[in-house]
């Protein structure tokens, strides 16, 4: 399954309207200007939500539910990659899965997301010292997700698989977010929870902070509640 997952562009329009053009951040005295977040596994636990989402779609097209390996991959990989891997070259099956997603209601799946705490006050406090970015392999769900989490207007730059770039582990999404934020890679850190997040950050020339038990790195925190202290160590 993992070998079948190859980087693909979602081919959808860019999402510039999600990213405010200016920031009022009073930057930290350390070298970091931009803190860029992954979504799933960082801002919230999405395991239950992602499994339910894919299984609902698969049931609609007569496919069996995700196996255990697919459930793990579903947290990090783009939906386009998950569908392509399941279709195994069957264009009709792939089209059927994509068609189901076009008119589905995301609300039940958003309700299954589990943030570690109320995100908006935390992010606004962080925004006093840094620009904030969101770079995720999610695609069509990103605008509604930002609203659901109460983070509208928080991010200075947003990039995702909704843009016409390759998903992670390619660095394209992160580089696009850097470009929109107007920050050099050497002055930005990516906060992620998976191997593909770390690889994307390294390829983009960014610093990296790992979150949770799914990632190995010398800069590792349990949840984003520990992020402020970890950022201060990036001198």
N, C-alpha and C positions, 0 to 999 in steps of 0.2 A: 504493500500500500504506500509506504513512505517513498519508495523509489519512483512511484508513478506520479508523485506530486511535483509538478514543474511549474516554474513561475509563469503566470499569465497575466495579461492586462485585462482589467474589467471592462475597458472600452467605454466608460461612462463619462459624462461631462465633468470638468473640474469643479471643485467645491470651494472656490475662493470666497464665496459669500459667507462661509462659516467663520472666516478669520478676520477679526478686526484689523484695520490698517495701521493702528497706532497703539502704543502701550504707555502707561503711566508708571511703570515699575521703577522703583528706586533700587538700582542694582546693588547686589551684594559686593563686599570688598574683595571677595575671592575672584578667581578667574572665570567663573561660570556666569554667563548672561542668560542662557536659555535652558530651561528644564523641559524636556520633551517626554511625554508619557505614551506608552502603549496603553491600550484600553483593557482588554480581557486579561485577567490574572493580575492586574496592577491596580486599576481603579475599582475593580470589583471581581468577585468570583463568579464566573459565567459558565461553569461546567454543567450544571443542571439546565440552564437556559439553552446552551448550545446543543446539547444532546436532544432536548425536546424539540428544538427548532428543526434540526436535520431529520429527526425521526418522523416528525409531522409531514415534512415534504416527501420523504421517501415512501411513507405510507400512501400518500396521494398518487404516486406513480407506480404503486405495486412492488416496491422494493423492500427487502428486509431491513430492519433497523441497523444502526451503526454497531460494528463489533467493538471490542475493547480498544484495539489499536486506533480505530477511527475516532472513538470518543476522545482519546488523548490528543490526536492531531487537530480535532475540531476547535480546540481552544486557541490555537495559534495561526492556523493556515486560513487563507482567504477562501470564501465560499466557492468562488470559481474553481479553485484547485480541488476542493472537496468533491464538488459535483463532477468534475472532469475525471478524477480518480475513480469514483464510483461508476461512471458511465463506461470506462475502459474502451474509449474509442467509438462508442455507439452514439452517433450524432442525434438520433431520434430520442434516445433516453436522456441525453444531456439537455436537449431542447425542452423536453417535458418537465424536468426538474426546474430549469430556469423560468419556465412559464408559470409554474406554481408560485414562485417567489414574487411575481410582479404585482399581485393584488392581495397578498396575504396581510393580515393584521399582526403587527409586531408586538402589540401591547401585552398579550399574555406572556411572551418570552422576556420582555423587559422587566416584568414583575418578578421574574425568577432571578434577576441579577442581585448579587449580594455585596454591596460596597462595605468596607470595613467600618465606616462611620459616615456622617453627613459630609459630603465632599465639598460643597460650595464654600463654607467658612474656611476650611483648610486650604483650598486652592487660592482664595482671595488673600489670605495671609501670606502665602508663598509668593503671590503676584506682586506684593509690595517690594520684593527684592529681586525677582527674576521675571523675564518674559516666560510665558508658558506655551507649550505646543502639544498637539495631539497627533500621533503618527501610528496608524493602525491598519491591519489587513482587512478590517471590516470595510464594507462598501456602501450599499444603498441604505443601510440602517444608521449610518453615522449622524446625519442631521437630527433625526428623531431621538437617537440615543443621547446626544448632547442635551437636548431639551429635557428628556426624561430624568437625567441625572442632576438637573438644576444647574448646569454649567454654561448656559447660554451667555455669551459675552465674556467668558473667562479666558478663553484661549486666544493668544496673539496670532497663532498660525495653526491650521489644520491640514493634514494630508492623509489620504487613505487610498484603498484600492478603488474607490470611486473615481479617482483621477486616472488619467491614461498613462500610468507608470507600472512597472513590475512590482508585485508584492514582495514583502520580506520572505526569505533572507536577503534578497537584492537590496541595495541601499537606497533605491530610487525614492521611496516614500519619505525616508528620513531626509534625504537631500532636498526634496521639494519643500518639506516643512522648514528646513533651514533657510531656503531661498525666500519663502514667504515671510519668515520672521526677520530676515535681514541680519542673520548672525552667522559668524564663521564656525565651522565644525569644531575647531579647537576650543571654542568658548561655549560649547553646548554639551549637555549630558542626556543620554537616553535612559529612561527607566523602564526596564522590561523584565519579563518573567520566564523567558524561554531561550533555547539555543539560537533560534533564528533571530531573536531580538538582539542578542549579543553579536552575532555575525553581521547583522545589518549595521549596527553601531560601529563595529570595527572597520567595516568596508567604507563607511561614510567618514571615518576619521574622527569620530566622536568619543567622548568619555562614556562610560556605562556603569549603571548601578543595577544589580540584580535584585529581584523581589521574590521571596518565597522559596519553596523547596525544590522546584523543578529546574533550577538553574544553578550552575557552579560558576563562581567568580570570586575574585579577592575582595570586591566591594559588594557585599550582600546584606540585605535587610529583610526582616521578617514580613513587614507590611509597610505601606507608605507612611504610616504613623512615625516611622523612624527616619524618614527621608531628610528632614531638616538637618539633623546631626551629620548624616552621611554627606550632604552637600558641603558643609563647612569644612570637611576634610579634603575637599578637592581644591587644593591651593596651587 
